[in-house]
Amino acid sequence: ALLALLLLIALAAGCSATKSYDTAMEDTASSAPESNSSTAMDWGSADSTDSMEMPSAEPTESASAEEETALDPADFSEKIIYSGYLTMQTTEFDEALRQLEETIADLGGFVQDSSVQGNTRTYADGTTAVVDRWATYTVRVPADQFNAFLTQAGNIGNVTDSGYTAQNVTSQYTDYEARLESLNIQEERLLAMLEESGDLESLITLEERLSEVRYEIESIERNLRDLDQRLAYSTVDINLQEVEVYTPTVPVQRTFGEKLADAFSDGWKGFVSFLSALVLWLVSSLPGLVILAVVIVVVIVLLRRRRRRKKRQETQAEE
């Protein structure tokens, strides 16, 4: 009975600790300044990711007494996960891929996922080549190199679309830390009670509760590691397409003569492409066409003979 009473007291203390941490977290969140994505990252500023770094909690020797008694700035540091994307065109596909992978390596990043595809084109001489290729990359780069990577990678080709998002996970991270600390306190108290317990039934109850607490601790630690990894390395999705001519990012006004010349050029290219396809079809279908021609000739000859024979019989019948 005494052990059961101690167990109830420990669990009640753990619940009150959790409540106190949640209350502290809400107070901190309400007092912390609000942030938005426009102020979270400045594309041209080298300090855009400084808010992701945790300042030192210990005061320096030259710090004043007023600074030492102030609140720890680490308690209010924003934790922001940055993600971006680039859609680009290139006329030199292989060289662009080489430069992209070199940029990733130089900035300390790595390729999380990639794929390269293309279309097969057959020419008039029978040769084939892979053309109109495109590549998709999912890249992870250090958060403090996020802006630099977007700038350097964008110089590799003609950027037709780009953007980024900034996800503030400060509240979520703080909640995980508070819950983890509360669970660690519960684990210590359960271990102490487990050492003092001599009742088999109480031992089983304590071990079951201890297993639940440890499972929750491992789950929260796993979530924190995932957030730490996403905070340390930003994600950039890249789509690189091989083209013959870049798509102008700013519409250019063309004269009627230029439009007429482009229309004639497109029409001529279409006519040449049609003739090439027709010649290739005739060459590939030649054996079948020869056999078909022989059959048609035989049928025509037989029909003519039949008509002549029929006319001859009609003439003889009239006589």
Sequence and secondary structure as in RCSB ss.txt:
>XXXX:A:sequence
ALLALLLLIALAAGCSATKSYDTAMEDTASSAPESNSSTAMDWGSADSTDSMEMPSAEPTESASAEEETALDPAD
FSEKIIYSGYLTMQTTEFDEALRQLEETIADLGGFVQDSSVQGNTRTYADGTTAVVDRWATYTVRVPADQFNAFL
TQAGNIGNVTDSGYTAQNVTSQYTDYEARLESLNIQEERLLAMLEESGDLESLITLEERLSEVRYEIESIERNLR
DLDQRLAYSTVDINLQEVEVYTPTVPVQRTFGEKLADAFSDGWKGFVSFLSALVLWLVSSLPGLVILAVVIVVVI
VLLRRRRRRKKRQETQAEE
>XXXX:A:secstr
 HHHHHHHHHHHHHHHHHHHHHHHHHHHHHHS    HHHH  TT TTTTGGGS   SS  TT  HHHHHS  GGG
G   EEEEEEEEEEES HHHHHHHHHHHHHHTT EEEEEEEEEEEEE TTS EEEEEEEEEEEEEEEGGGHHHHH
HHHHTSSEEEEEEEEEEE HHHHHHHHHHHHHHHHHHHHHHHHHHH   HHHHHHHHHHHHHHHHHHHHHHHHHH
HHHHHHHEEEEEEEEEE SS   SS     HHHHHHHHHHHHHHHHHHHHHHHHHHHHHHHHHHHHHHHHHHHHH
HHHHHHHHHHHHHHHHHH 
